[in-house]
Amino acid sequence: MNRNIQGKVIVITGAGGVLCSEFARHIAAEGGKVALLNRSEDKIIKIAKEIQALGGIAKPYQTDVLDTKRLKEVRQQIIEELGPCDILINGAGGNNDRANTAKEFLEMEDLDSDAKTFASLLEEDIEAVFRLNYMGTLLPTQVFARDMAGRKGCCILNVSSMASYRPLTKVLAYSGAKAAVNNLTQWLAVHYSHVGIRVNALAPGFFATDQNRTLLFDAQGNLSARSHKIINNTPMGRFGDPAELLGTVMYLIDSEASGFVTGVVIPVDGGFAAYSGV
């Protein structure tokens, strides 16, 4: 077990997702006490039982990260059942196809068609994606950071995206929101520096998750045309495996390994951000 994680309370939002559930299992195996926060309760109940069956400590808490009242209620429950939060992983987020354009490039003929263009995207759809990713990171931080101030070894890890560096075609709102998460990470790192809270972010490249599986694969499990473009622009020539994020996660939340690291966003992307395409 990791002695710098053992016994600490790690709150993970979006814990029902493919990536964050992987984080939760590994952190629990390293001796952390994991609070699983997710909007859909059935997923985190199952994950908590898996962790408990292996001897780890994990508890599920149904939570909407955009509901401050509920976040405060859950914070109190966690304090009573596990203890005050030592580490917050802001993993909740996601995209919605309604906030994407239909095509990569606007052509003249699109102006008189029914195609979903940038101009036809609805304000409320863009705002919903932005709120989920940006406010869904900001609000849990407001609630849980108060437990970390002045205590040793406390930190926050935000989950950003490769889209924050290289805005993805079609994917307007999500790319912008994750860029804002990077900026928020730096702002928070400065703001909390005098009370001992480090704030960093992880920017995953392309990993197959429940959310993007239909975009990356067809019904037969074959790569989609978009997947081929992604892989062709990833020097390592493949999608990432969620387990390949764990080393970076554990480094950033380990106060001994990364005690002087704050305000950084680390890409884990198989070289995608480094490749110009030529």
Order of alpha helices (4+ residues) and beta strands (2+ residues): beta-alpha-beta-alpha-beta-alpha-beta-alpha-alpha-beta-alpha-beta-alpha-alpha-alpha-beta
